[in-house]
Amino acid sequence: MAEIINGDALLLLRLIQKSARMSVMRKTVLSKPLDRSVKKACLVPKSIAGKTCLQLESFGADNKAKHKNIDIDDAETLLSVIEGFGQINLLSTAGDCEYRVSKSGNCVLLGGHKLEKALFGEDDGIGVKTYARIEPGSNNKKKNYILSGDEPFLKLLGVADEKGRVFDKKQAKFRQINKFLEFVRDIEDKLPEGDLRICDLCCGKSYLSFAVYHYFAVIKQRRVTMTGVDLKSDVIEYCNEVSQKLGFNGLEFLCGDVNLYDTSDRVNMVISLHACDIATDIVINKAIEWDVDVILSTPCCHHDLNKKLNCEPLEFIGRHSMLRQKLCDAATDALRLSLLEANGYDVAAFELIDPEETPKNVMLRGIRKKNFDKSSDRARELMARYREAYRFLTGIE
């Protein structure tokens, strides 16, 4: 501790304490840890039982977070935290400063004296300016999900227990379902009024089928006809049983090849979660064929382009297997969006959930443009761009 207790470290301590007491601290970022088992850490003001403290959140090599609440007046503990990092950035509405420790042990606090004047006032007694306050967060905050966990379909699908508590092992799936529904809510105004026709292609266990049907039929009280299609007969039988138990009369599941499935109804939306490899392309092509209003698809693996990639300018990436796969992942989804665009859709790609929970987290969205002419010069230009991109990557005409 003796080495770290120097003027700059003590000033940093005072600035951290003062900015927290004044409710102007945004956060204090702690990097370059001396302990190799720690990756990064952060100090943020928190309200615990009505009292403001500083919460230390640290992440280990396994990415698991640990939390420790520190009293603002506990100088000894705060100094021990400072001692463990080679760089500390204090961010506040009154200004920022950066504390650095060199390899030789020399310390410097950049912007410290300027921030000191802002927080403590000038020696001439002018006083302290008023800065924007940031109310400390609370540990009691609850995510405002669309679903609560108490929905009957979540209980029957094994996501939550009878009391509506989401099982620990299903927390990621619960977040994924809610996030998908947020995307559905975002495009709701792009769907026609009145009855809705929705298809979940390559539906699998159909978490999304039940969630989307529940959203429109139960929450929004709309009349919905929805079909889930998948090749696995046992899964389809199970999903139909669950649908009947729930009284979801407008939700049915069919066993069959998505490529061969067709409907005479006007389909308004197609959804798909983790359709494997070219199955996602089949889903997108089917949606284009039906001229649906909205497509929401989260792809799974991207092996097809990896097998076909034949692009000399990109060989410096392609010769490394891991980087080759990442390139093919991004290029495949970009080609899919390009194809949708050429067929009259406004397109976008988003993260569905935290990539640390699953690498299969890209959401592809297509919203059909009104009055788009697929025979127009613009449509031909967009299709030519798509084909040229495909030729560039594969060498295939």
N, C-alpha and C positions, 0 to 999 in steps of 0.2 A: 504494500500500500504506500510505502514511503516514496517510491519513485513517482507514483501518479499524483500525489498531493503536491501540486505545483500551482502557481497562480492561474494558469489557463484552465486547469481542471476544476479548481475551486470556483472560478468565474462561471464556467459552464454549468456547474452544479447550481449556483445561484440563479442563473438564467432559466434553467429547467424548472426549478421550484417556483420562481416568480411568475413565469409565463403560465404555469399550471394554476397557480392561485388566482391570477387575473383572468383566467378562462380565455386566453389568447393562443394557447399552444394548439397547433394542429396535430403534430406528432413529432417524436424524436426517433430518427432512424439510426440504428446501430449496425455497423458493418465492419468487415475485416476482423472477425472474432479471433482471439488468441486461442480459444478452446476449439480444436478441430472437430469436435462432435457437434458444434453449433454452426448452422449455416448463416442465419441472419436473425435479427431481433428488432423490436420496436417498442417504444414507450408511448402510451396514449392515455390521456385523462379518462377516468371512468368514475361514474357515480355508483358507489356501493353503500347501500343502506343510508342514502341521503348525504353521504360524505364523499368529497372528491379525493381520489387517490390516483396514483400512476400505475397502470397495468403493464407489466413487462410480458410481452408475447415473444417467445423464442421458438425457432424451428430447428429441429435436429436434422441429421443427415438422412433420416427416414421420412422427412417432411411432416412429422407429427408436431403439433403445436403444444407448447407448455405455457401456462399462465401463472403469473405471480403478482399479487397486488402489493404495492409499496406505498406507505404513508409519505405524503409530500415532505413532511418534516424529518423523515428518516434519512439524514445526510449520509450516515455511514453506509447504509445499504445502497444508496444511489451512487456513491463514490466507488463502491465495489463493482457496480454494473459498468460504470465508466471505465474502470481499470481493465475490463475484459475485452475492449474493442479498440481497434486502431483508427477508426473513423466514426465520428458521430455528427449527424446533421440535425440541428434543432430548427423546426419549421413553425413559424407563428404568424399571426396577422400583424404583429408589430415589426416583423423582420426575421431574417434567418441568420444562422451562423454555422460554421463547420469546424469541428475539432479534429486534428490529425496528430498521429504519433508516427514518427519516422522509424526506420529500421534501427537507427542508432539510439532510439528512445527519446529524441527531442520532440517537444509538444508545441503546437501552435493552434490558436483559436482565431480563425478568420471571421471577421465581422462581429466579433464578440463585444468590443467596446462600443460600437455603434448600436448594437441591440441593448447593451446595458443602459445607454443614455435613453433609449426609447422606453425601456421598462421602469427604470428607477428615476429618471429625470436628470436634468443638468445640475451641476453644483451651484449654479446661480439662482436656484429656487424657482425656475420657471414652471416646473412640475411635469407631470406625465400626460401625454396626449391620450385621448380615448380611442381605443382600437376595437375593431369588430370582435365581438365575443363569440366563442365557440362552446356551446354547452356540452359538458362531458357526456359521453355515451353511457348507456346503462347495460349491465349484464342481463337484464331482464327483458330486453327487446326480443320480440318474436317475429319471425319472418311472416309477412302477410301473403300466404299462399292462396291460390284459388281453391285448392282442396285442403281440407283440415286433417284428413286421416280417418274421419268418422263415416265416410261414405261407404254404403253397403258393398259396392263393387270392389273397393280396396280390401275389405275384410275377406270377401270370398276368394280374391286372387292371392291372398296370403301376404299382402303388404302391411296390413294393420291387424291388431287383435280386436276382440269384441268390444273393448272399451274405446277403440279409435286411436290407440297408441301405435305409431308406426314402429315396426320391428327394427332393431338396430341394423340388422343386415340388409334391410330394405330402405334405409334412409336415402341412399344414392338414387335408387329407382324412384322413390317418392319425389325427390327434387327434380329428377328428369321428367317425370310425368307433368309436374306443375309447370316446369319451364316450357314444355311443349305446348301446354294450354295457354301460356302467355303469348306464344307465337300465334296460336289460333285466335286469341282475343284481338291481337294486333291487326289481323286481316279480316275480322268479322264484317267490317263495313264493305268489303270487296265482294261479299257473297250476296246473292239475290234475296229479297224478302220472301216470306212464305215458306213453303216446304223446301227441305234440303235433301240432297242426295249425295252421300259421301261413301268413298271406298277406301279401305285400308288394304293395300296390296302387299303380299308377303307379310301377313299380319303376325305370324308366330303366336305367342301366348296372348297377344292382343291387349296388353295393358292400355295402349293408346286408343284402340277401338272403343273400349269401355269408357275411358276418360273423355274422349271427344264426344261420344254419344251422351254421356252424363252431362257434359257442359252445355250442349245445345238443348237436349230434351228435358233435363231436370232443372238446371240453373237458369237457362234462358227460356224455357217453356216453349220451345219450337218443335214443330213436327219434323221428325228426321227419319229417313230411311237409310240404313247404313249396312254395308256388306264388307266382311273381312274374308280374304282369300289366301289360302296357304296350301302347300302340298302335304303337310303332316296330318293324317287322318285322326290320330289320337288327340292332337291338340285342338283340331276343329270340333271334334265331338265334345271335348271338355268345355270349350268356349261357348258352344250352343247350350250346354247344360247350365252354365253360369248365367247366361243371358236370360234363360227361361226362369231361373230362380229369382232373378232381379225384376222380372216383369218388363224387360226391355223388348217390347214387341216389335220395334222397328229395327232391331239389330240382329242380323243373321250372319252365319259363318259357313263358307263353302269350301270343300276340299277340291283342289284342282290346280292346274298350271295357270299362273297369272297371264302368261303369254297367250293362252287360248281363251281366257275369260273375256266375256263381252256382256254388255247390257244395252237394252233398248232405251233405258231411261237417260235423261239429261243429267250427267254427273257434274256436281258443282265443285267438289273438292276431292283430291286424292292425297292420302297421307301414306308414309312408309317409314318404318324405323328399322335400320340395320339390315336392309335387304342385301344379301351377300354378293359382292363383285358385280357381274353384269346384270344381276337381278334388279339392281337400282336403275340401270339403263332401260330394262324392260318396263319397269314401273313408269319411268318418265316418258317413254315412247307411247305407252298406253294412255297416259294423261294427255299427251299432245294429240293423239288420235281422237280422243273424246272431246278435245277443246275445252277442258275444265277451266273453271275460274281461278282456282288456287291449287298449287302443288306445294306440299311441305314434305321434304324427304331428307332423312339422315342416313347417308350411306354407311356401309360396313367396310369390308376389305376392298382393295383396289389392285387385283392381281392381273387383270386382262392387259392393261397398258404396260405393266412391267414385263410381260412376255413379248409384247410387240414393239417396245421402245427401240427405235433404230434411228438415232439422230446424232450425227457426227458433231455438230456444234455443242451438244450437251454431253458428250462422252466423258468430259472431265468430271462430271457428276455421276453419270451412269455407271462408271467402272467401280464405284463404291456401293456395295449392295444396300447398306442402310440409307444412304443419301439417294440412291436410285429409287427406292421405295417411297421415300418422302416426296421426291419429285413427281413420281407417278400418282401419288395420292392427290397432290395439289392440281396437277395437270388434268387428271381424270375429272375432278369436280368442276374445274374451269371449263373443260370441254362440254360437260353437261349443261352448265349455265349458258354457254355460247349457243348450244343447240336450242335451248328453250327461248333464248332471245331471238333467234332466227325464226322462231315460230310464233312470235308475237307476245312474249312475256317480259315484264319487268322482273329482273332477277337480282338476287342478293345471296350472300353466304354469311352465316353467323355461327358463333359457338353456341352449342346447345347447353352444355353444362361445363363445369370445370374439367379441363383436360387431365388433371391429376386423378379424376374418378374413372374416366375411360378415354382412350385415345380416339374413340369413334364419336366425336362430338361436333361434327360439322353439320349444320342445318342448311340445306339448299331450299331457297324459296322462289317460286315463280308466281306472279300475279298477271293474269291475262289482260292485255291492253284492249280497250274498246276500239272497234272499227279498224283493227289492224288487217291490212290486206296482204295475205301470204303470197300473192302473185306480183306484188309491187317491186319496184327497183330496190327499195330499201330492204325488203325481205330477201331478195336475191343476193344483195351485197352482204348481208349478215350470214347467209348460208354459205357463201363463198369463203368468208373469213373462217367459219367453223371448219370447212373442209380443208382449207389451206393449213390451219393449225394441226388438224389430224394428220395430214400428209407430212408436215414438218416433223412431228414426233415419231411417226411410225414408218414413213416411206411408202405407205399403202395409199393407192388412189381411191 
